[in-house]
Amino acid sequence: TTGDALADNMVECCALRSDGSLLFGHGNGMVSRIQGDRVIPMIVECSFHSRITEVLEDANGNLWFASQNNGIVCSENPGTFVLYAEGLEDYNVYSLLVHRSQVWIGTDMGMLRGTWDGRGRLDLSTVDEIPMTGVRDIALSRDGQLFVATEDQCLYRITILGGHYHVMEITFRGNSLREYFIHQVRAQPDGSIWRSTNAHGLVELSDRTSDDFFRLTNYYEQGAT
C-alpha cells in the first residue's frame, strides 16, 4: 500500500523484469518498483497525468509505459525517457506489446502498429483488419504470433511474415468465441492460450489441430459440473 511506499493503492498493471524486480503502473500515472522486499517509487521523466495501462520490458531490456490519455514512454537508454504521443492524441490506450522493432497498441478505437527505430522515432499506422472497437489485451505466443482480445468479445490471431501480417478471428468448431466475454489473454510457453472472461471463468485454447481451430477447455463449466 502507500503506507509501504507504493506510489498509489490503485494498481492497473504489473510486469516482471529480467533482473527479478516487479514494476507496477498506477491509476494516478505513477510507477512503482519492488526489488526484493523494498518498494521504490520510479521516476518517469515524461509525466503522464493519466492512469498507466501497461508496463513491460522488451527483449532488449527497454522499459515501456503506456498511459490511457498521454501517449507511450520508452526508456531507450538507462535513465533516458522518450515520449511518443504523436498520432495517439485521439485515442485511449488500453494495451501495448513490443516485438522486435514493431510496437502494437490496443486502443478504444481499434489497433495501431508502429515501426520503432530505437532512436526516438515511432511511425504509426492502423491495423484495418481489427474492428474499430476497444482492444483490451495483446499476447505474444511462443511461435511469434499475436493474440488480440477485443471489447466486442472476439479473439484474433495476427501472423507476422516478414514485413507483412495476416489477421484471422479465432473460432471453435467454426463458431465465434463471443459468448465467453474475453477480458484478458495470455500465451504460455507450452503453446496454450489462456483467456479470462467476465462471466465464464477461464478458457484455455490448446492443441491446435489446424491453422483455424483449437481445442477449447472451459474451466468454469468444468467446475460447475
C-alpha positions, 0 to 999 in steps of 0.5 A: 500500500502507500503506507509501504511506499507504493506510489498509489493503492490503485494498481492497473498493471504489473510486469516482471523484469529480467533482473527479478524486480516487479514494476507496477503502473498506477491509476494516478500515472505513477510507477512503482518498483519492488526489488526484493522486499523494498518498494521504490517509487520510479521516476518517469521523466515524461509525466503522464497525468493519466492512469498507466495501462501497461508496463513491460520490458522488451527483449532488449531490456527497454522499459515501456509505459503506456498511459490511457490519455498521454501517449507511450514512454520508452526508456531507450537508454538507462535513465533516458525517457522518450515520449511518443504521443504523436498520432495517439492524441485521439485515442485511449490506450488500453494495451501495448506489446513490443516485438522486435522493432514493431510496437502494437497498441490496443486502443478504444478505437481499434489497433495501431502498429508502429515501426520503432527505430530505437532512436526516438522515432515511432511511425504509426499506422492502423491495423484495418483488419481489427474492428474499430472497437476497444482492444483490451489485451495483446499476447505474444505466443511462443511461435511469434504470433499475436493474440488480440482480445477485443471489447466486442468479445472476439479473439484474433490471431495476427501472423507476422511474415516478414514485413507483412501480417495476416489477421484471422478471428479465432473460432471453435468448431467454426463458431465465434468465441463471443459468448465467453466475454474475453477480458484478458489473454495470455500465451504460455510457453507450452503453446496454450492460450489462456483467456479470462472472461467476465462471466465464464471463468477461464478458457484455455485454447490448446492443441491446435489441430489446424491453422483455424481451430483449437481445442477449447477447455472451459474451466468454469463449466468444468467446475460447475459440473 
